[in-house]
Amino acid sequence: MADKGENGHHDLMSQMEGMESENRRESDFLAGVDAVAAGQEAPADESLPVGQRIRQAREQKGLSLEDLSQRTGLPTGTLAEIEGEASSPPLGVLVKLGKALDMRWGSLITGGGERTYTVVRVADRQQMSRQGAAKRTSYGYSYETLAPHKTNRSMEPFIVTLHPTSEEVEPSAHDGQEFIYVLDGSMEALVDDAVEILGPGDSIYYDSNVPHLLRPHGAGPAKILAVIYSQEK
């Protein structure tokens, strides 16, 4: 049977561990507050899916869904679906969300980056789809990010697979510029009033603040390299 001295030692150690844990939580919280106060991005939780990461960023900024709706022009119902993982936002919507949340939009996909360079092996690429897990319906493309951990990146490179779909997809517009290089298949690029048909080896570069839409040309999919540039956070 342990004596009082040993029990007292265990009690003291437990108290000290509890204080250390509380200090760590307080430090993490203050780091997030300081980052927001300084106009910087608070560290993103890389384990969270995209929708939950968006909600976390919104709540850290003290914004309601209505506030975010006013900043992006997106309906609150759409934002609620995205945050609840009922639907996946297209890249153009992520650009708008990043601007509305005053953060680099690529971090909404991959979390924060801390490396001066990043290497992505082909076997390590993770595919993300413009479809909600609950809906099980495709909205036009899936993509793989090629620079998930590069810090302060202004360009977001992706391998994008454009899928034929019966859904009516409207052109989108957002800040920045886009460079597209066709790797496989044939694609149709609608940029403002122009329509361009591109095949393997062809490329197109445009300002993304004009209405634009990319889709496969013909019955099969098309694979492209897409680099999206956004100067602002």
C-alpha positions as CSV (number, residue, x, y, z in Angstrom):
1,M,0.0,0.0,0.0
2,A,1.4,3.4,-1.1
3,D,2.3,5.8,1.7
4,K,1.0,9.4,1.9
5,G,4.3,10.8,0.6
6,E,4.0,8.7,-2.6
7,N,0.4,9.7,-3.1
8,G,1.3,13.3,-2.5
9,H,4.0,13.0,-5.2
10,H,1.5,11.5,-7.7
11,D,-1.0,14.2,-7.0
12,L,1.6,16.9,-7.5
13,M,2.7,15.3,-10.8
14,S,-0.9,15.1,-12.0
15,Q,-1.4,18.8,-11.2
16,M,1.7,19.8,-13.0
17,E,0.8,17.7,-16.1
18,G,-2.7,19.3,-16.1
19,M,-1.1,22.8,-15.9
20,E,1.3,22.0,-18.7
21,S,-1.6,20.8,-20.9
22,E,-3.7,23.9,-20.1
23,N,-0.7,26.1,-20.9
24,R,-0.3,24.4,-24.3
25,R,-4.0,24.9,-25.1
26,E,-3.7,28.6,-24.1
27,S,-0.6,29.0,-26.2
28,D,-2.2,27.4,-29.2
29,F,-5.3,29.7,-28.8
30,L,-3.1,32.8,-28.4
31,A,-1.1,31.9,-31.4
32,G,-4.3,31.8,-33.5
33,V,-5.5,35.1,-32.0
34,D,-2.1,36.8,-32.7
35,A,-2.2,35.5,-36.2
36,V,-5.6,36.9,-36.9
37,A,-4.7,40.2,-35.2
38,A,-1.6,40.5,-37.4
39,G,-3.6,39.8,-40.5
40,Q,-1.9,36.4,-40.9
41,E,-3.3,33.0,-41.4
42,A,-3.8,30.9,-38.3
43,P,-2.3,27.4,-38.7
44,A,-4.7,25.1,-40.6
45,D,-5.5,21.6,-39.4
46,E,-4.3,19.4,-42.3
47,S,-6.3,16.4,-41.0
48,L,-9.6,18.2,-41.7
49,P,-11.5,17.7,-44.9
50,V,-12.1,20.8,-47.1
51,G,-15.6,21.7,-45.8
52,Q,-14.6,21.5,-42.1
53,R,-11.4,23.5,-42.8
54,I,-13.6,26.3,-44.3
55,R,-15.9,26.3,-41.3
56,Q,-12.9,26.4,-39.0
57,A,-11.4,29.4,-40.8
58,R,-14.8,31.2,-40.8
59,E,-15.3,30.6,-37.1
60,Q,-11.7,31.8,-36.4
61,K,-12.6,35.0,-38.2
62,G,-15.8,35.4,-36.1
63,L,-18.0,35.3,-39.2
64,S,-21.4,33.8,-39.6
65,L,-22.7,32.0,-42.7
66,E,-24.6,35.1,-43.5
67,D,-21.4,37.2,-43.3
68,L,-19.6,34.8,-45.6
69,S,-22.5,34.8,-48.0
70,Q,-22.4,38.6,-48.3
71,R,-18.6,38.5,-48.9
72,T,-18.7,35.8,-51.6
73,G,-22.2,36.2,-53.2
74,L,-22.9,32.5,-52.5
75,P,-26.2,31.4,-50.9
76,T,-26.0,30.4,-47.2
77,G,-27.5,27.1,-48.2
78,T,-24.6,26.4,-50.6
79,L,-22.1,27.4,-48.0
80,A,-23.7,25.1,-45.4
81,E,-23.6,22.2,-47.8
82,I,-19.9,22.8,-48.5
83,E,-19.0,23.1,-44.8
84,G,-21.1,20.0,-44.0
85,E,-19.3,18.0,-46.7
86,A,-22.6,17.5,-48.6
87,S,-21.0,19.1,-51.7
88,S,-17.5,19.9,-52.8
89,P,-16.7,23.5,-54.0
90,P,-15.2,24.1,-57.4
91,L,-11.8,25.7,-57.6
92,G,-13.3,29.1,-58.5
93,V,-15.5,29.1,-55.4
94,L,-12.4,28.2,-53.3
95,V,-10.7,31.3,-54.7
96,K,-13.6,33.5,-53.6
97,L,-13.7,31.8,-50.2
98,G,-10.0,32.4,-49.7
99,K,-10.4,36.1,-50.5
100,A,-13.5,36.4,-48.3
101,L,-11.6,34.7,-45.4
102,D,-8.4,36.8,-46.0
103,M,-6.2,33.7,-46.5
104,R,-4.5,31.9,-49.3
105,W,-7.2,29.8,-51.0
106,G,-4.9,26.9,-51.6
107,S,-4.6,26.3,-47.9
108,L,-8.3,25.5,-47.8
109,I,-7.5,22.4,-49.8
110,T,-4.2,21.3,-48.3
111,G,-3.8,23.2,-45.1
112,G,-0.8,25.5,-44.4
113,G,2.6,25.0,-46.0
114,E,5.9,25.5,-44.2
115,R,8.4,24.3,-46.8
116,T,10.5,26.4,-49.2
117,Y,9.9,23.7,-51.8
118,T,7.7,20.7,-52.2
119,V,8.0,17.4,-54.1
120,V,4.9,15.4,-54.9
121,R,5.5,11.8,-56.1
122,V,3.0,10.5,-58.5
123,A,2.0,7.7,-56.1
124,D,1.4,10.3,-53.3
125,R,-1.0,12.5,-55.2
126,Q,-4.5,12.6,-53.7
127,Q,-7.5,13.0,-55.9
128,M,-10.3,15.4,-55.0
129,S,-13.6,15.5,-56.8
130,R,-16.1,18.2,-57.5
131,Q,-18.8,16.0,-56.0
132,G,-20.4,15.6,-52.6
133,A,-19.9,12.3,-50.8
134,A,-23.6,12.3,-49.9
135,K,-24.8,13.3,-53.4
136,R,-22.7,10.8,-55.4
137,T,-23.2,12.9,-58.5
138,S,-20.4,14.4,-60.6
139,Y,-20.2,18.1,-61.5
140,G,-17.5,18.1,-64.2
141,Y,-14.0,17.4,-62.9
142,S,-11.6,15.9,-60.4
143,Y,-8.2,17.3,-59.5
144,E,-4.9,16.5,-57.8
145,T,-2.9,19.3,-56.1
146,L,0.8,19.4,-57.0
147,A,2.2,21.8,-54.4
148,P,0.4,21.1,-51.1
149,H,3.2,22.1,-48.7
150,K,5.0,25.0,-50.4
151,T,4.8,28.1,-48.1
152,N,3.6,31.5,-49.4
153,R,2.8,30.1,-52.8
154,S,1.1,32.4,-55.3
155,M,0.5,29.7,-57.9
156,E,-1.6,26.6,-57.4
157,P,-0.8,23.8,-59.9
158,F,-3.2,20.9,-60.4
159,I,-3.7,17.9,-62.6
160,V,-7.3,18.2,-63.6
161,T,-9.5,15.5,-65.2
162,L,-12.5,16.9,-67.0
163,H,-15.4,14.4,-67.0
164,P,-18.4,14.5,-69.4
165,T,-21.5,15.4,-67.5
166,S,-25.2,15.9,-68.2
167,E,-25.3,18.6,-65.5
168,E,-25.7,22.2,-66.7
169,V,-22.5,24.0,-65.5
170,E,-22.3,27.8,-65.7
171,P,-19.1,29.7,-66.5
172,S,-17.5,31.2,-63.4
173,A,-15.3,34.3,-62.8
174,H,-12.9,35.1,-60.0
175,D,-9.7,37.0,-59.3
176,G,-6.4,35.8,-60.8
177,Q,-5.1,34.2,-64.0
178,E,-5.1,30.6,-65.3
179,F,-2.7,28.7,-67.5
180,I,-4.0,25.4,-69.0
181,Y,-2.0,22.8,-70.8
182,V,-3.7,19.7,-72.3
183,L,-2.1,16.4,-71.4
184,D,-4.6,13.9,-72.9
185,G,-7.9,14.0,-74.7
186,S,-9.7,17.0,-76.2
187,M,-11.2,19.9,-74.3
188,E,-13.4,22.9,-74.9
189,A,-12.5,26.3,-73.4
190,L,-15.2,29.0,-73.1
191,V,-13.5,32.3,-72.3
192,D,-15.9,35.3,-72.4
193,D,-17.5,35.0,-75.9
194,A,-14.8,32.8,-77.4
195,V,-14.8,29.0,-77.8
196,E,-11.5,27.2,-78.3
197,I,-11.0,23.5,-78.9
198,L,-7.7,22.2,-77.6
199,G,-5.9,18.9,-78.0
200,P,-2.8,17.3,-76.4
201,G,0.1,19.8,-76.4
202,D,-2.2,22.8,-76.8
203,S,-2.4,25.5,-74.1
204,I,-4.4,28.6,-73.2
205,Y,-3.7,31.4,-70.8
206,Y,-6.5,33.8,-69.7
207,D,-7.6,36.3,-67.0
208,S,-10.0,34.4,-64.8
209,N,-12.0,37.5,-63.9
210,V,-13.8,37.0,-67.2
211,P,-16.5,34.2,-67.4
212,H,-14.8,31.0,-68.3
213,L,-15.6,27.3,-68.4
214,L,-13.5,24.2,-69.2
215,R,-15.1,20.9,-70.3
216,P,-14.2,17.8,-72.4
217,H,-14.8,18.0,-76.1
218,G,-16.4,14.7,-77.2
219,A,-17.6,11.7,-75.3
220,G,-14.4,11.0,-73.3
221,P,-12.6,12.7,-70.5
222,A,-9.7,15.1,-70.9
223,K,-6.7,15.5,-68.6
224,I,-5.0,18.9,-68.2
225,L,-2.3,20.7,-66.2
226,A,-3.9,23.8,-64.7
227,V,-1.9,26.5,-62.9
228,I,-4.0,29.1,-61.1
229,Y,-2.3,32.4,-60.1
230,S,-3.7,34.6,-57.4
231,Q,-1.7,37.6,-56.2
232,E,-3.9,38.3,-53.2
233,K,-4.5,36.1,-50.2
